[in-house]
C-alpha cells in the first residue's frame, strides 16, 4: 500500500464532520477525499471516490450507519470502517463488530483518540497489503495474521512501520521504554535524542500494534500526560 489512506467522513452534522475531517488531515498518512451527510450519499461516494476508509456515524437522517455497513458488505465492498458515533448500545457495538468495522469510537473524543484508531487501521491494512503485483490469493503467515488481528507478539517491534519511522530508531525507543519501565514521549526523546513529537509517533505506533500500553497521568493543571509501558 502506498500513499495516504483516502478517508470518507460520514456524519449528518456539518460542524462535527468538519472537525473530524480536520483531525484526519492532522494525522500523517491520511487524507480526506469527501464528506457525506446521509447514508445514501455515503453509499454513492464509496462507489465514486473509492476511499480506503470510512469514518461512519450510526445516527444518520435516512439509513443507520449500521445499515450502510451492512449494504457495503453485501455488495462486496472491502473498504475499512471506523464507527464514530455517540451510540453506546451493546447491540450497536455487536452489529458493528459483526459487520466488519475495524474500530468503534464513541463521541465526544479528543484528537489523540481518533489518531490512535486511524493508526491501528493503517497498521492492519499495511500488514495485509503485501506486494500489489501479487494476486489476492497470496498467503500470509501466522505472524502477519496475528498482527492484523492485534494478537501479535507484544515485545517485538512490528515489521510494518508507518512512513517516516525507521526500524533502528524504533528499537532504540522500545528499549528506552522497556528499560524505564514506564516513559513519556518527552523522556523517550531525551534518552534517544529525538524531538518529543517524533518520539511520540514511535510510542503511539507501539500502542497501536500491541507492543506497548498507554495510561493517562493526571496532574494539577493542563492536559494529562501519556505514559507508555512495554507489554512484557
VOBA-1610 file (N, C-alpha, C; in pm, whole numbers, padded with zeros to 5 digits, always signed):
BEGIN
Unk+00085-00119+00000Unk+00000+00000+00000Unk+00088+00123+00000Unk+00062+00215-00090Unk+00146+00334-00099Unk+00059+00457-00095Unk+00117+00568-00051Unk+00043+00693-00045Unk-00046+00698+00077Unk-00111+00814+00094Unk-00200+00833+00208Unk-00327+00749+00193Unk-00383+00708+00306Unk-00512+00641+00305Unk-00621+00746+00282Unk-00711+00715+00190Unk-00817+00807+00150Unk-00940+00785+00238Unk-00984+00892+00303Unk-01089+00881+00405Unk-01215+00955+00362Unk-01328+00888+00376Unk-01460+00949+00357Unk-01524+00967+00494Unk-01559+01090+00529Unk-01621+01121+00658Unk-01772+01122+00641Unk-01843+01045+00722Unk-01989+01033+00711Unk-02052+01078+00842Unk-02113+01195+00841Unk-02179+01249+00962Unk-02279+01353+00917Unk-02399+01352+00976Unk-02503+01446+00931Unk-02485+01586+00989Unk-02399+01600+01088Unk-02372+01731+01147Unk-02252+01793+01075Unk-02275+01901+01005Unk-02171+01962+00922Unk-02049+02000+01005Unk-02071+02061+01122Unk-01958+02106+01203Unk-01878+01988+01259Unk-01950+01884+01302Unk-01882+01766+01354Unk-01800+01701+01243Unk-01857+01689+01124Unk-01784+01631+01012Unk-01659+01713+00980Unk-01672+01844+00991Unk-01558+01931+00963Unk-01446+01910+01065Unk-01483+01897+01192Unk-01384+01873+01297Unk-01316+01739+01277Unk-01396+01635+01248Unk-01338+01503+01226Unk-01246+01503+01104Unk-01287+01574+01001Unk-01203+01585+00883Unk-01070+01653+00914Unk-01076+01756+00999Unk-00954+01826+01038Unk-00863+01733+01117Unk-00921+01651+01205Unk-00842+01553+01280Unk-00771+01457+01185Unk-00846+01410+01084Unk-00787+01318+00987Unk-00669+01382+00917Unk-00687+01506+00872Unk-00582+01574+00797Unk-00459+01601+00884Unk-00477+01609+01016Unk-00365+01631+01107Unk-00280+01506+01124Unk-00334+01392+01085Unk-00269+01264+01111Unk-00189+01221+00988Unk-00060+01199+01007Unk+00026+01158+00896Unk-00027+01031+00832Unk-00029+01030+00697Unk-00068+00910+00624Unk-00215+00902+00588Unk-00291+01010+00614Unk-00434+01010+00585Unk-00475+01140+00515Unk-00573+01130+00427Unk-00629+01248+00363Unk-00779+01231+00347Unk-00853+01339+00363Unk-00998+01338+00344Unk-01028+01358+00196Unk-01107+01268+00140Unk-01143+01280-00002Unk-01289+01318-00022Unk-01367+01320+00086Unk-01507+01358+00072Unk-01581+01352+00204Unk-01701+01411+00204Unk-01788+01411+00321Unk-01930+01377+00277Unk-01994+01290+00351Unk-02134+01253+00323Unk-02218+01283+00446Unk-02340+01331+00424Unk-02428+01366+00535Unk-02545+01270+00550Unk-02561+01177+00457Unk-02666+01076+00465Unk-02607+00939+00431Unk-02681+00835+00466Unk-02637+00701+00433Unk-02634+00679+00283Unk-02737+00727+00214Unk-02743+00710+00069Unk-02625+00779+00001Unk-02592+00898+00047Unk-02479+00970-00011Unk-02349+00896+00016Unk-02337+00837+00135Unk-02217+00761+00167Unk-02200+00644+00072Unk-02309+00572+00045Unk-02302+00458-00045Unk-02262+00501-00186Unk-02314+00614-00229Unk-02279+00665-00362Unk-02132+00706-00369Unk-02086+00774-00266Unk-01948+00824-00268Unk-01845+00712-00254Unk-01882+00605-00186Unk-01790+00490-00182Unk-01767+00438-00323Unk-01873+00437-00404Unk-01862+00391-00542Unk-01780+00487-00628Unk-01805+00617-00611Unk-01740+00714-00700Unk-01600+00754-00655Unk-01578+00760-00524Unk-01448+00807-00474Unk-01352+00694-00440Unk-01403+00575-00416Unk-01322+00459-00379Unk-01229+00489-00261Unk-01285+00533-00149Unk-01199+00560-00032Unk-01144+00431+00026Unk-01036+00443+00101Unk-00980+00329+00173Unk-01049+00308+00307Unk-01104+00418+00361Unk-01155+00415+00498Unk-01276+00506+00512Unk-01378+00459+00585Unk-01494+00541+00621Unk-01490+00570+00770Unk-01511+00697+00806Unk-01547+00733+00943Unk-01698+00743+00941Unk-01766+00648+01003Unk-01910+00630+00982Unk-01989+00647+01111Unk-02079+00746+01111Unk-02169+00767+01224Unk-02283+00665+01219Unk-02337+00630+01333Unk-02453+00539+01338Unk-02581+00615+01305Unk-02595+00735+01364Unk-02721+00808+01352Unk-02716+00902+01232Unk-02784+00861+01125Unk-02793+00940+01002Unk-02941+00964+00972Unk-02974+01065+00893Unk-03115+01101+00874Unk-03197+01001+00791Unk-03132+00915+00715Unk-03208+00820+00634Unk-03180+00676+00678Unk-03062+00628+00645Unk-03020+00494+00686Unk-02937+00502+00813Unk-02944+00399+00894Unk-02849+00387+01004Unk-02711+00361+00946Unk-02609+00410+01015Unk-02473+00378+00972Unk-02449+00228+00972Unk-02518+00156+01060Unk-02505+00010+01061Unk-02568-00051+00936Unk-02677+00010+00888Unk-02736-00034+00762Unk-02641-00007+00645Unk-02574+00109+00649Unk-02475+00142+00546Unk-02366+00036+00545Unk-02317+00000+00664Unk-02212-00100+00675Unk-02260-00234+00618Unk-02382-00272+00651Unk-02436-00399+00602Unk-02449-00399+00450Unk-02496-00287+00394Unk-02510-00279+00248Unk-02374-00282+00178Unk-02277-00216+00237Unk-02142-00217+00178Unk-02088-00359+00172Unk-02102-00433+00281Unk-02051-00569+00283Unk-02134-00658+00190Unk-02263-00630+00183Unk-02349-00710+00097Unk-02314-00697-00051Unk-02264-00582-00090Unk-02226-00564-00231Unk-02077-00587-00254Unk-02010-00640-00152Unk-01871-00682-00169Unk-01767-00574-00150Unk-01804-00460-00093Unk-01706-00354-00069Unk-01619-00391+00051Unk-01487-00382+00034Unk-01397-00414+00144Unk-01336-00291+00208Unk-01398-00175+00185Unk-01349-00051+00245Unk-01344-00067+00397Unk-01236-00019+00459Unk-01224-00024+00604Unk-01321+00075+00667Unk-01374+00040+00785Unk-01475+00124+00851Unk-01438+00143+00997Unk-01440+00270+01039Unk-01432+00305+01181Unk-01563+00371+01218Unk-01637+00312+01309Unk-01761+00373+01357Unk-01724+00488+01450Unk-01780+00606+01423Unk-01754+00725+01504Unk-01890+00781+01542Unk-01933+00759+01666Unk-02073+00780+01699Unk-02094+00803+01848Unk-02208+00861+01881Unk-02246+00875+02021Unk-02321+00752+02072Unk-02350+00659+01982Unk-02426+00539+02018Unk-02341+00445+02104Unk-02390+00416+02224Unk-02317+00330+02318Unk-02384+00196+02340Unk-02496+00171+02274Unk-02570+00048+02296Unk-02491-00076+02257Unk-02500-00179+02342Unk-02426-00302+02316Unk-02469-00366+02184Unk-02596-00355+02150Unk-02645-00414+02025Unk-02578-00348+01904Unk-02562-00216+01911Unk-02497-00144+01801Unk-02350-00183+01790Unk-02284-00196+01903Unk-02143-00236+01902Unk-02129-00376+01843Unk-02218-00467+01882Unk-02213-00603+01828Unk-02236-00602+01677Unk-02335-00521+01633Unk-02365-00514+01490Unk-02246-00460+01412Unk-02178-00360+01468Unk-02061-00304+01402Unk-01949-00408+01393Unk-01930-00481+01502Unk-01827-00585+01504Unk-01858-00694+01402Unk-01982-00740+01402Unk-02021-00847+01309Unk-02018-00799+01164Unk-02038-00668+01145Unk-02035-00612+01010Unk-01896-00585+00957Unk-01795-00605+01040Unk-01659-00590+00994Unk-01596-00454+01018Unk-01655-00372+01107Unk-01590-00246+01143Unk-01460-00278+01217Unk-01355-00202+01186Unk-01225-00228+01248Unk-01209-00159+01383Unk-01281-00047+01401Unk-01272+00028+01527Unk-01409+00089+01556Unk-01432+00121+01684Unk-01558+00183+01727Unk-01521+00290+01829Unk-01545+00416+01796Unk-01504+00529+01880Unk-01626+00611+01919Unk-01645+00629+02049Unk-01764+00699+02100Unk-01738+00849+02112Unk-01830+00929+02059Unk-01823+01074+02072Unk-01864+01115+02214Unk-01816+01228+02262Unk-01711+01312+02205Unk-01575+01253+02238Unk-01473+01291+02162Unk-01340+01240+02184Unk-01238+01346+02146Unk-01115+01325+02188Unk-01006+01416+02155Unk-00935+01369+02028Unk-00854+01456+01972Unk-00779+01421+01851Unk-00699+01294+01869Unk-00629+01281+01983Unk-00543+01164+02006Unk-00622+01034+02000Unk-00747+01037+02046Unk-00829+00916+02045Unk-00854+00868+01902Unk-00888+00962+01813Unk-00912+00925+01674Unk-00782+00886+01605Unk-00676+00962+01629Unk-00547+00931+01566Unk-00501+00790+01602Unk-00522+00750+01727Unk-00486+00614+01768Unk-00558+00511+01683Unk-00689+00530+01664Unk-00768+00434+01585Unk-00725+00434+01439Unk-00698+00552+01386Unk-00655+00560+01247Unk-00524+00484+01227Unk-00431+00501+01318Unk-00302+00433+01304Unk-00318+00282+01318Unk-00409+00239+01404Unk-00435+00095+01417Unk-00487+00039+01285Unk-00580+00110+01224Unk-00635+00066+01096Unk-00525+00062+00990Unk-00443+00167+00986Unk-00335+00171+00887Unk-00240+00052+00905Unk-00207+00019+01030Unk-00118-00094+01056Unk-00181-00225+01010Unk-00311-00240+01035Unk-00381-00361+00993Unk-00381-00374+00841Unk-00416-00266+00772Unk-00421-00270+00626Unk-00282-00293+00567Unk-00181-00228+00626Unk-00045-00244+00576Unk+00004-00386+00594Unk-00033-00450+00703Unk+00014-00586+00730Unk-00042-00686+00630Unk-00154-00652+00566Unk-00218-00743+00471Unk-00204-00699+00327Unk-00137-00586+00304Unk-00131-00534+00168Unk-00038-00614+00080Unk+00077-00655+00136Unk+00171-00734+00059Unk+00221-00661-00064Unk+00260-00736-00161Unk+00308-00682-00288Unk+00189-00665-00381Unk+00158-00539-00424Unk+00042-00518-00508Unk+00048-00594-00640Unk+00167-00641-00679Unk+00179-00714-00804Unk+00136-00860-00789Unk+00122-00906-00665Unk+00085-01044-00640Unk-00067-01059-00637Unk-00120-01178-00666Unk-00265-01198-00667Unk-00323-01192-00527Unk-00454-01169-00520Unk-00521-01159-00390Unk-00511-01289-00312Unk-00489-01400-00381Unk-00485-01529-00314Unk-00352-01552-00241Unk-00259-01457-00250Unk-00130-01473-00183Unk-00151-01504-00035Unk-00081-01605+00014Unk-00096-01646+00152Unk-00012-01557+00244Unk-00053-01548+00368Unk+00023-01475+00470Unk+00053-01572+00583Unk+00159-01542+00659Unk+00195-01632+00768Unk+00119-01596+00896Unk+00136-01679+00998Unk+00062-01660+01123Unk+00098-01529+01191Unk+00226-01487+01181Unk+00267-01362+01244Unk+00193-01244+01183Unk+00177-01246+01050Unk+00104-01138+00984Unk-00043-01140+01022Unk-00100-01259+01031Unk-00240-01271+01072Unk-00258-01220+01214Unk-00165-01257+01304Unk-00173-01210+01443Unk-00164-01059+01450Unk-00078-00998+01369Unk-00064-00853+01369Unk-00194-00787+01322Unk-00255-00844+01217Unk-00379-00788+01164Unk-00491-00794+01267Unk-00493-00900+01348Unk-00598-00916+01448Unk-00557-00863+01585Unk-00440-00796+01592Unk-00398-00734+01717Unk-00353-00832+01822Unk-00306-00951+01780Unk-00263-01052+01877Unk-00119-01092+01855Unk-00040-01005+01795Unk+00100-01036+01768Unk+00182-01039+01895Unk+00308-01080+01883Unk+00399-01083+01997Unk+00427-00940+02042Unk+00385-00909+02161Unk+00385-00771+02206Unk+00524-00713+02223Unk+00620-00793+02264Unk+00750-00738+02296Unk+00836-00711+02174Unk+00789-00750+02055Unk+00866-00730+01934Unk+00826-00602+01865Unk+00924-00537+01799Unk+00891-00422+01716Unk+00817-00475+01594Unk+00696-00425+01562Unk+00621-00475+01449Unk+00700-00457+01319Unk+00679-00552+01226Unk+00750-00548+01100Unk+00712-00424+01020Unk+00583-00391+01019Unk+00534-00280+00938Unk+00541-00151+01020Unk+00619-00055+00973Unk+00630+00074+01040Unk+00567+00182+00953Unk+00501+00280+01014Unk+00446+00391+00935Unk+00555+00465+00859Unk+00515+00530+00754Unk+00609+00607+00673Unk+00685+00708+00759Unk+00817+00713+00741Unk+00898+00809+00815Unk+00961+00754+00941Unk+00921+00633+00983Unk+00979+00570+01102Unk+01077+00462+01059Unk+01190+00453+01130Unk+01292+00355+01093Unk+01299+00244+01196Unk+01327+00121+01153Unk+01340+00009+01247Unk+01449+00032+01351Unk+01560+00092+01311Unk+01670+00115+01403Unk+01629+00208+01518Unk+01563+00319+01482Unk+01518+00412+01586Unk+01406+00351+01668Unk+01321+00272+01604Unk+01214+00203+01676Unk+01272+00114+01784Unk+01380+00042+01751Unk+01445-00044+01851Unk+01495+00038+01970Unk+01553+00155+01940Unk+01606+00240+02047Unk+01495+00293+02139Unk+01387+00337+02079Unk+01275+00389+02158Unk+01212+00278+02241Unk+01195+00162+02180Unk+01134+00050+02252Unk+01223+00007+02369Unk+01355+00003+02348Unk+01447-00036+02454Unk+01447+00069+02566Unk+01437+00197+02529Unk+01431+00302+02630Unk+01306+00287+02717Unk+01194+00255+02652Unk+01070+00236+02727Unk+01078+00112+02814Unk+01137+00006+02761Unk+01149-00119+02838Unk+01240-00098+02960Unk+01349-00028+02941Unk+01443-00005+03050Unk+01383+00083+03159Unk+01308+00185+03116Unk+01248+00279+03213Unk+01133+00217+03288Unk+01071+00116+03231Unk+00952+00060+03293Unk+00827+00133+03249Unk+00833+00263+03254Unk+00725+00349+03204Unk+00789+00480+03162Unk+00744+00535+03051Unk+00813+00651+02996Unk+00715+00743+02925Unk+00743+00872+02925Unk+00665+00968+02848Unk+00736+00995+02716Unk+00669+01061+02624Unk+00731+01096+02496Unk+00850+01189+02518Unk+00838+01283+02610Unk+00948+01375+02638Unk+01069+01302+02694Unk+01044+01208+02785Unk+01154+01131+02844Unk+01222+01044+02739Unk+01142+00981+02654Unk+01198+00898+02546Unk+01280+00982+02450Unk+01230+01102+02422Unk+01302+01191+02331Unk+01439+01226+02387Unk+01446+01252+02518Unk+01574+01287+02581Unk+01672+01170+02576Unk+01621+01050+02599Unk+01708+00932+02603Unk+01764+00900+02464Unk+01678+00905+02363Unk+01717+00861+02229Unk+01777+00975+02147Unk+01743+01099+02182Unk+01791+01213+02105Unk+01700+01248+01989Unk+01569+01247+02015Unk+01469+01280+01914Unk+01389+01400+01961Unk+01306+01455+01872Unk+01208+01553+01916Unk+01096+01479+01990Unk+01025+01551+02076Unk+00916+01488+02151Unk+00810+01435+02056Unk+00780+01510+01950Unk+00677+01468+01854Unk+00716+01337+01786Unk+00842+01327+01746Unk+00888+01205+01680Unk+00886+01086+01776Unk+00934+01108+01898Unk+00932+01000+01998Unk+00790+00953+02023Unk+00697+01049+02026Unk+00558+01009+02049Unk+00504+00927+01933Unk+00544+00957+01809Unk+00499+00878+01695Unk+00540+00732+01711Unk+00664+00710+01753Unk+00709+00572+01775Unk+00630+00506+01887Unk+00614+00576+01997Unk+00544+00519+02112Unk+00399+00488+02078Unk+00333+00578+02006Unk+00194+00554+01968Unk+00185+00435+01872Unk+00286+00420+01787Unk+00288+00304+01698Unk+00297+00174+01777Unk+00379+00175+01882Unk+00388+00056+01965Unk+00254+00024+02032Unk+00183+00129+02073Unk+00050+00108+02133Unk-00045+00051+02028Unk-00043+00110+01908Unk-00133+00065+01801Unk-00112-00082+01768Unk+00013-00125+01771Unk+00046-00262+01731Unk+00043-00361+01846Unk+00018-00312+01967Unk+00010-00401+02082Unk+00141-00424+02154Unk+00248-00356+02111Unk+00377-00373+02178Unk+00386-00297+02308Unk+00298-00200+02329Unk+00301-00118+02449Unk+00160-00079+02490Unk+00148-00037+02614Unk+00022+00016+02667Unk+00043+00161+02705Unk-00065+00237+02708Unk-00056+00377+02747Unk-00158+00404+02858Unk-00120+00489+02950Unk-00214+00534+03053Unk-00202+00685+03064Unk-00306+00749+03112Unk-00305+00893+03132Unk-00271+00924+03276Unk-00173+01010+03296Unk-00135+01054+03430Unk-00182+01198+03448Unk-00274+01217+03539Unk-00334+01349+03560Unk-00254+01427+03664Unk-00225+01553+03629Unk-00157+01642+03722Unk-00253+01748+03774Unk-00198+01854+03829Unk-00283+01959+03885Unk-00352+02042+03779Unk-00281+02074+03673Unk-00337+02158+03567Unk-00298+02104+03431Unk-00367+02151+03329Unk-00332+02114+03193Unk-00380+01976+03155Unk-00340+01933+03036Unk-00381+01804+02985Unk-00304+01692+03053Unk-00364+01574+03068Unk-00292+01462+03130Unk-00175+01418+03044Unk-00073+01364+03109Unk+00045+01316+03039Unk+00024+01169+02998Unk+00060+01136+02875Unk+00051+00999+02827Unk+00181+00927+02863Unk+00168+00815+02936Unk+00285+00738+02978Unk+00274+00597+02921Unk+00386+00548+02872Unk+00388+00426+02794Unk+00467+00316+02867Unk+00418+00194+02855Unk+00483+00079+02916Unk+00485-00035+02817Unk+00603-00093+02797Unk+00614-00208+02706Unk+00542-00327+02769Unk+00466-00397+02690Unk+00395-00517+02738Unk+00493-00634+02734Unk+00522-00689+02849Unk+00625-00795+02858Unk+00564-00931+02837
//
